[in-house]
């Protein structure tokens, strides 16, 4: 701009909510007037967590983001309408183990004729709504959010809330020593039941039985006991009939099949994304964490941050089935999510177009172990290890710096490989003596 144009500037600013995604970032838009040549406003925007808020994100050229795909595949089920439902409505919090098990439980209760009510997507207000009942300041942010999701369900008035406990997840890798759930994921529903006073003052039934989620036949029997025998008032249909054991069995079979279909779809999408990366020459990042890291309020739009750099984003469960980990590893491999994480790291070491970034929630004691193991798997293959520690603080400045540092390191590695391929091949040193007798004349 000329001096006269600069002196004539009359900047204005306003605050608006970004509508690019569910994060709804509070943006400050500074407007410096129209550009005489383009006719467009000169704007400087702050407060955005990704390039969508800055207005520089091109949806047409968007690279795959499996966090978005998984979120829709996980929670976009259509519940029965109030007229279609024949049994009481059931509320489920969008938190912790539901990020792994919701397809199962939605299908199970829908098959029995219940209307499933899901709590709203997480926001900062979700956290604030449950802050009074949190018994520990040191527990991870995903657990803290679950208090707010229960409060959100209380506002929706389902007939009861379902949030079961489970010591084990499904066995996904036969080579692993066990398949335990994280202790918080396994049991935090107990903390919610004991600490949220509104569950007692409103007389809201909060069912959180311990279930053998990994054993289908045992699960059928336990669900009949926990639901039909223990809470018949919540299971009667409009004619007063209770579900039979056969109906419970059929609902479990349908739910089990849907859970497997959900996992198949995620894996198929991972393979599809890897093929797309090969076709387009795009680099990919496995943004690996736990199932609840799919929550935008927990991951703070880091997947969108990565796609803004032109990187395809994959989840750990979309590619873990492609990796075979050499065992034994240094740690006791007994946690299902950890096993999946290690396998995904192994896949990343086998492809030049793929790297891994680990998401780690503050307050997670178990992940203090996984970070060391994942680092060893990656660095043993010459890969760069990056971990992003996240909690309720949503400032992405540090994360952006770490991502840019990773990209710089990857570029250096690519340049070094290119130089090695361009360099003339040296003759290996001989390990023996050669004696040459010179002829009398040379031509």
C-alpha positions as CSV (number, residue, x, y, z in Angstrom):
1,X,0.0,0.0,0.0
2,X,1.1,3.6,-0.6
3,X,1.5,6.0,2.3
4,X,-1.7,7.7,1.4
5,X,-3.6,4.4,1.4
6,X,-2.1,3.4,4.8
7,X,-3.1,6.7,6.3
8,X,-6.6,6.3,4.9
9,X,-7.1,2.9,6.5
10,X,-10.0,2.7,9.0
11,X,-9.9,-0.8,10.4
12,X,-12.9,-2.2,12.2
13,X,-13.2,-5.4,14.2
14,X,-16.0,-7.7,15.4
15,X,-16.3,-11.1,17.1
16,X,-18.3,-13.9,15.6
17,X,-18.7,-17.7,16.1
18,X,-17.2,-19.9,13.4
19,X,-19.7,-22.3,11.9
20,X,-17.1,-24.5,10.2
21,X,-17.4,-27.3,12.7
22,X,-18.8,-28.2,16.2
23,X,-16.0,-26.4,18.0
24,X,-17.7,-23.0,17.2
25,X,-14.5,-21.0,17.8
26,X,-14.9,-17.4,18.8
27,X,-13.2,-15.4,16.0
28,X,-12.0,-11.8,16.1
29,X,-12.3,-10.4,12.5
30,X,-10.2,-7.3,11.8
31,X,-11.3,-5.7,8.5
32,X,-9.0,-3.2,6.8
33,X,-11.4,-2.3,4.0
34,X,-11.6,-3.4,0.3
35,X,-8.7,-4.1,-1.9
36,X,-9.0,-1.8,-5.0
37,X,-7.8,-4.4,-7.4
38,X,-9.7,-7.5,-6.2
39,X,-12.7,-5.9,-4.6
40,X,-12.3,-8.3,-1.7
41,X,-12.0,-7.2,2.0
42,X,-8.6,-7.3,3.6
43,X,-9.2,-9.3,6.8
44,X,-7.1,-10.6,9.6
45,X,-8.7,-13.3,11.7
46,X,-7.6,-14.6,15.1
47,X,-9.1,-17.1,17.5
48,X,-9.5,-19.9,14.9
49,X,-8.2,-23.3,15.8
50,X,-7.9,-24.3,12.1
51,X,-7.8,-22.9,8.6
52,X,-11.6,-23.1,8.3
53,X,-12.0,-20.2,10.7
54,X,-9.4,-18.2,8.8
55,X,-11.4,-18.6,5.6
56,X,-8.4,-20.2,3.8
57,X,-9.7,-23.8,3.9
58,X,-10.7,-25.2,0.5
59,X,-13.3,-27.8,1.0
60,X,-13.0,-29.0,-2.6
61,X,-9.4,-29.9,-2.1
62,X,-9.8,-31.4,1.4
63,X,-7.6,-34.4,2.1
64,X,-9.2,-37.4,3.9
65,X,-9.9,-36.9,7.6
66,X,-10.9,-40.2,9.1
67,X,-11.7,-38.5,12.4
68,X,-14.6,-36.9,10.7
69,X,-15.6,-40.1,8.9
70,X,-15.4,-42.1,12.1
71,X,-17.5,-39.6,14.1
72,X,-20.3,-39.8,11.6
73,X,-20.1,-43.6,11.3
74,X,-20.2,-43.8,15.1
75,X,-23.0,-41.5,16.1
76,X,-25.2,-40.9,13.0
77,X,-27.6,-43.7,13.8
78,X,-31.3,-42.7,13.4
79,X,-33.2,-43.5,16.7
80,X,-36.8,-44.7,16.8
81,X,-39.3,-41.9,16.9
82,X,-41.5,-41.5,20.0
83,X,-44.3,-43.1,18.1
84,X,-42.2,-46.0,16.9
85,X,-40.7,-46.9,20.3
86,X,-42.6,-49.5,22.2
87,X,-40.5,-49.4,25.4
88,X,-39.1,-46.7,27.7
89,X,-36.4,-44.3,26.3
90,X,-32.8,-44.8,27.2
91,X,-30.2,-42.1,27.5
92,X,-26.5,-42.6,26.7
93,X,-23.7,-40.2,27.4
94,X,-21.4,-39.3,24.4
95,X,-18.3,-40.1,26.5
96,X,-15.6,-42.6,27.3
97,X,-16.5,-46.2,26.3
98,X,-19.4,-45.0,24.1
99,X,-16.7,-43.9,21.6
100,X,-16.0,-47.6,21.2
101,X,-19.2,-49.4,22.1
102,X,-22.1,-47.0,21.0
103,X,-22.9,-49.0,17.8
104,X,-23.5,-52.1,19.9
105,X,-25.6,-50.5,22.5
106,X,-27.7,-48.4,20.1
107,X,-28.5,-51.5,18.0
108,X,-29.2,-53.6,21.1
109,X,-31.8,-51.2,22.6
110,X,-33.3,-50.2,19.3
111,X,-33.9,-53.9,18.5
112,X,-35.8,-54.2,21.7
113,X,-38.0,-51.2,20.9
114,X,-36.3,-48.5,23.0
115,X,-35.8,-44.9,21.7
116,X,-32.1,-44.1,22.2
117,X,-31.3,-40.5,23.3
118,X,-27.7,-39.5,22.9
119,X,-26.2,-36.5,24.8
120,X,-25.1,-33.5,22.7
121,X,-21.6,-33.1,21.2
122,X,-19.1,-31.9,23.8
123,X,-18.3,-28.2,24.2
124,X,-16.7,-26.1,26.9
125,X,-20.2,-25.7,28.4
126,X,-20.4,-29.5,28.8
127,X,-17.4,-29.4,31.0
128,X,-18.7,-26.5,33.0
129,X,-22.1,-28.1,33.5
130,X,-20.6,-31.0,35.4
131,X,-17.7,-29.3,37.2
132,X,-19.4,-29.3,40.7
133,X,-19.6,-33.1,40.8
134,X,-16.0,-33.9,39.7
135,X,-14.4,-35.7,42.6
136,X,-10.8,-35.4,41.3
137,X,-8.9,-32.6,39.7
138,X,-6.2,-34.9,38.4
139,X,-8.4,-37.3,36.4
140,X,-8.2,-36.9,32.6
141,X,-10.3,-34.3,30.7
142,X,-12.4,-37.0,28.9
143,X,-13.5,-38.3,32.3
144,X,-14.3,-34.8,33.5
145,X,-16.5,-34.2,30.4
146,X,-18.6,-37.3,31.2
147,X,-20.1,-35.4,34.2
148,X,-21.4,-32.7,31.8
149,X,-22.8,-35.3,29.4
150,X,-24.9,-36.9,32.2
151,X,-26.2,-33.4,33.1
152,X,-27.1,-32.9,29.5
153,X,-29.1,-36.2,29.5
154,X,-30.9,-35.1,32.6
155,X,-32.1,-32.1,30.7
156,X,-33.4,-34.4,27.9
157,X,-35.5,-36.5,30.4
158,X,-35.0,-40.1,29.1
159,X,-36.7,-42.8,31.2
160,X,-33.3,-44.1,32.3
161,X,-29.6,-43.7,31.6
162,X,-27.4,-46.5,30.5
163,X,-23.6,-46.4,31.0
164,X,-22.3,-49.9,31.7
165,X,-18.9,-50.8,33.2
166,X,-16.6,-53.3,31.5
167,X,-13.3,-54.7,32.6
168,X,-12.4,-56.0,29.2
169,X,-12.8,-54.9,25.6
170,X,-12.9,-57.3,22.7
171,X,-9.8,-59.3,21.9
172,X,-8.5,-57.8,18.7
173,X,-4.9,-59.2,18.6
174,X,-4.4,-62.8,19.6
175,X,-0.7,-62.2,20.2
176,X,-1.4,-59.7,23.0
177,X,-1.2,-60.8,26.6
178,X,-4.7,-59.5,27.5
179,X,-7.3,-57.0,26.4
180,X,-8.1,-54.9,29.5
181,X,-10.0,-51.6,29.4
182,X,-8.4,-48.5,30.8
183,X,-9.4,-48.4,34.5
184,X,-11.1,-45.0,34.0
185,X,-13.1,-46.2,31.0
186,X,-13.9,-49.5,32.7
187,X,-15.3,-48.0,36.0
188,X,-15.8,-44.2,35.8
189,X,-19.6,-44.7,35.6
190,X,-19.4,-45.6,39.3
191,X,-17.9,-42.2,40.1
192,X,-20.7,-40.5,38.1
193,X,-23.4,-42.5,40.0
194,X,-21.9,-41.7,43.4
195,X,-21.1,-38.0,42.8
196,X,-23.8,-36.5,40.7
197,X,-26.4,-35.4,43.2
198,X,-29.0,-34.7,40.5
199,X,-29.3,-38.4,39.8
200,X,-30.7,-38.9,43.2
201,X,-32.8,-35.7,43.5
202,X,-34.5,-36.3,40.2
203,X,-34.9,-40.1,40.8
204,X,-33.3,-40.8,37.4
205,X,-32.4,-44.5,37.1
206,X,-28.7,-44.7,36.3
207,X,-27.8,-48.2,35.2
208,X,-24.1,-49.0,35.2
209,X,-23.8,-52.8,35.7
210,X,-20.4,-54.6,35.3
211,X,-20.8,-56.7,32.1
212,X,-18.7,-59.3,30.3
213,X,-18.6,-57.2,27.1
214,X,-16.0,-59.4,25.5
215,X,-18.0,-62.7,25.9
216,X,-21.1,-62.8,23.8
217,X,-22.9,-65.8,25.4
218,X,-22.2,-64.6,28.9
219,X,-23.3,-61.1,27.9
220,X,-26.7,-62.4,26.8
221,X,-27.3,-64.0,30.2
222,X,-26.1,-61.0,32.2
223,X,-28.2,-58.5,30.2
224,X,-31.3,-60.5,30.9
225,X,-30.5,-60.5,34.6
226,X,-29.5,-56.8,34.8
227,X,-32.3,-55.4,32.7
228,X,-35.3,-57.8,32.8
229,X,-35.0,-59.3,36.3
230,X,-33.5,-56.3,38.1
231,X,-35.4,-53.5,36.4
232,X,-38.6,-54.9,34.8
233,X,-40.3,-51.5,35.1
234,X,-37.9,-50.1,32.5
235,X,-38.2,-53.0,30.1
236,X,-42.0,-53.4,29.7
237,X,-43.5,-52.6,26.4
238,X,-46.8,-50.8,25.9
239,X,-48.8,-53.9,26.5
240,X,-46.9,-54.7,29.7
241,X,-44.8,-57.5,28.3
242,X,-41.2,-58.1,29.3
243,X,-38.6,-59.2,26.7
244,X,-37.8,-62.9,26.8
245,X,-34.4,-64.4,26.9
246,X,-34.7,-65.2,23.2
247,X,-35.4,-61.6,22.4
248,X,-32.4,-60.5,24.5
249,X,-30.3,-63.1,22.6
250,X,-31.5,-61.9,19.2
251,X,-30.8,-58.2,20.2
252,X,-27.3,-59.1,21.3
253,X,-26.6,-61.0,18.0
254,X,-27.8,-58.0,16.0
255,X,-25.7,-55.6,18.1
256,X,-22.6,-57.8,17.9
257,X,-23.0,-57.9,14.1
258,X,-23.4,-54.2,13.9
259,X,-20.3,-53.6,16.1
260,X,-18.3,-55.8,13.7
261,X,-19.7,-54.0,10.7
262,X,-18.6,-50.7,12.2
263,X,-15.1,-51.9,12.8
264,X,-15.0,-53.3,9.2
265,X,-16.1,-50.0,7.8
266,X,-13.3,-48.1,9.7
267,X,-10.7,-50.6,8.5
268,X,-11.9,-50.4,4.9
269,X,-11.8,-46.6,5.0
270,X,-8.2,-46.8,6.3
271,X,-7.2,-49.1,3.4
272,X,-9.0,-46.8,1.0
273,X,-7.2,-43.8,2.3
274,X,-3.8,-45.5,2.0
275,X,-4.6,-46.3,-1.6
276,X,-5.6,-42.7,-2.2
277,X,-2.4,-41.5,-0.7
278,X,-0.4,-43.7,-3.1
279,X,-2.4,-42.5,-6.1
280,X,-2.1,-38.8,-5.3
281,X,1.4,-38.8,-3.7
282,X,0.0,-37.4,-0.4
283,X,1.7,-37.9,2.9
284,X,-0.4,-39.3,5.8
285,X,-0.4,-39.0,9.5
286,X,-1.8,-41.6,11.9
287,X,-3.2,-39.4,14.7
288,X,-3.2,-42.2,17.3
289,X,-4.8,-42.1,20.7
290,X,-7.8,-43.6,22.5
291,X,-11.3,-43.9,21.0
292,X,-12.6,-40.8,22.9
293,X,-9.9,-38.7,21.3
294,X,-12.3,-38.6,18.4
295,X,-14.3,-36.0,20.4
296,X,-13.5,-32.5,18.9
297,X,-13.6,-30.9,22.3
298,X,-10.9,-33.3,23.4
299,X,-8.7,-33.3,20.3
300,X,-9.1,-29.5,19.9
301,X,-9.4,-29.7,16.0
302,X,-5.9,-31.1,15.7
303,X,-7.1,-33.4,12.8
304,X,-8.3,-30.3,10.9
305,X,-5.0,-28.6,11.7
306,X,-3.1,-31.5,10.0
307,X,-5.4,-31.6,6.9
308,X,-4.8,-27.8,6.6
309,X,-1.1,-28.8,6.0
310,X,-2.2,-31.1,3.2
311,X,-1.8,-34.3,5.3
312,X,-4.3,-37.2,5.2
313,X,-5.4,-38.0,8.7
314,X,-6.0,-41.7,9.8
315,X,-7.1,-43.1,13.1
316,X,-5.1,-45.9,14.7
317,X,-8.0,-48.4,14.4
318,X,-8.3,-47.8,10.7
319,X,-4.8,-49.4,10.0
320,X,-3.8,-51.4,13.1
321,X,-5.1,-54.6,11.4
322,X,-2.4,-54.2,8.8
323,X,0.5,-54.3,11.2
324,X,2.1,-57.4,12.8
325,X,4.1,-56.5,15.9
326,X,7.2,-58.5,16.8
327,X,6.8,-59.8,20.3
328,X,7.8,-59.8,23.1
329,X,7.9,-56.0,23.4
330,X,9.5,-54.3,26.4
331,X,6.2,-53.6,28.1
332,X,3.5,-56.0,29.3
333,X,1.0,-55.8,26.4
334,X,-2.3,-56.3,28.2
335,X,-4.4,-53.2,27.3
336,X,-6.6,-53.4,24.2
337,X,-6.2,-49.7,23.1
338,X,-2.4,-50.0,23.7
339,X,-2.1,-53.1,21.5
340,X,-4.0,-51.2,18.7
341,X,-1.6,-48.3,19.1
342,X,1.5,-50.4,18.9
343,X,0.2,-52.1,15.8
344,X,-0.6,-48.8,14.1
345,X,2.9,-47.6,14.9
346,X,4.3,-50.7,13.3
347,X,2.4,-49.9,10.1
348,X,3.8,-46.4,10.1
349,X,7.3,-47.8,10.1
350,X,6.6,-49.8,7.0
351,X,5.6,-47.0,4.7
352,X,7.6,-43.9,3.7
353,X,4.4,-42.0,3.1
354,X,3.0,-42.5,6.6
355,X,4.0,-41.1,10.0
356,X,2.4,-41.2,13.5
357,X,1.5,-38.5,16.0
358,X,0.3,-39.7,19.4
359,X,-2.4,-37.9,21.4
360,X,-1.9,-38.1,25.1
361,X,-4.4,-36.7,27.7
362,X,-2.9,-35.2,30.8
363,X,-3.7,-37.2,33.8
364,X,-3.5,-40.6,31.9
365,X,-1.0,-42.7,33.9
366,X,-1.2,-45.6,31.5
367,X,-0.2,-43.6,28.5
368,X,3.0,-42.6,30.3
369,X,4.1,-46.2,29.4
370,X,2.7,-46.2,25.8
371,X,4.7,-43.1,24.8
372,X,8.0,-44.8,25.6
373,X,7.0,-47.9,23.7
374,X,5.6,-46.1,20.6
375,X,8.8,-44.0,20.5
376,X,10.9,-47.1,20.5
377,X,8.9,-48.7,17.7
378,X,9.1,-45.6,15.5
379,X,12.7,-44.6,16.2
380,X,14.0,-48.1,15.7
381,X,12.8,-47.7,12.1
382,X,14.2,-44.2,11.7
383,X,10.9,-42.5,12.1
384,X,10.3,-39.3,14.0
385,X,8.2,-39.6,17.1
386,X,5.8,-36.8,18.0
387,X,3.4,-36.7,21.0
388,X,0.9,-34.0,21.7
389,X,-0.2,-33.7,25.3
390,X,-3.7,-32.3,25.4
391,X,-6.2,-31.3,28.1
392,X,-8.9,-28.6,28.6
393,X,-6.6,-25.9,27.3
394,X,-7.5,-25.3,23.6
395,X,-4.6,-23.1,22.5
396,X,-3.2,-24.8,19.4
397,X,0.0,-22.7,19.2
398,X,2.2,-25.3,20.7
399,X,0.6,-28.1,18.6
400,X,1.1,-26.1,15.4
401,X,4.8,-25.6,16.2
402,X,5.2,-29.4,16.9
403,X,3.5,-30.3,13.6
404,X,5.6,-27.8,11.6
405,X,8.7,-29.3,13.3
406,X,7.7,-32.8,12.3
407,X,7.1,-31.6,8.7
408,X,10.5,-30.0,8.6
409,X,12.1,-33.2,9.9
410,X,10.3,-35.3,7.3
411,X,11.4,-32.9,4.5
412,X,15.0,-33.3,5.7
413,X,14.7,-37.1,5.6
414,X,13.2,-37.0,2.1
415,X,16.0,-34.7,0.9
416,X,18.6,-37.0,2.4
417,X,17.1,-40.0,0.7
418,X,17.0,-38.2,-2.6
419,X,20.7,-37.2,-2.3
420,X,21.6,-40.9,-1.5
421,X,19.8,-42.0,-4.6
422,X,21.5,-39.3,-6.8
423,X,25.1,-40.1,-5.4
424,X,27.3,-42.3,-7.6
425,X,27.6,-45.8,-6.2
426,X,31.0,-46.4,-4.6
427,X,32.9,-49.6,-5.2
428,X,33.1,-51.7,-2.1
429,X,36.6,-52.2,-0.7
430,X,38.2,-55.5,-1.6
431,X,39.4,-57.8,1.1
432,X,42.2,-59.4,-0.9
433,X,45.4,-58.4,-2.7
434,X,45.6,-58.3,-6.5
435,X,49.0,-58.6,-8.3
436,X,49.1,-57.4,-11.8
437,X,52.2,-58.2,-14.0
438,X,52.7,-55.3,-16.4
439,X,53.1,-56.3,-20.1
440,X,56.1,-55.1,-22.0
441,X,54.1,-52.6,-24.0
442,X,50.8,-50.8,-23.6
443,X,48.4,-49.8,-26.3
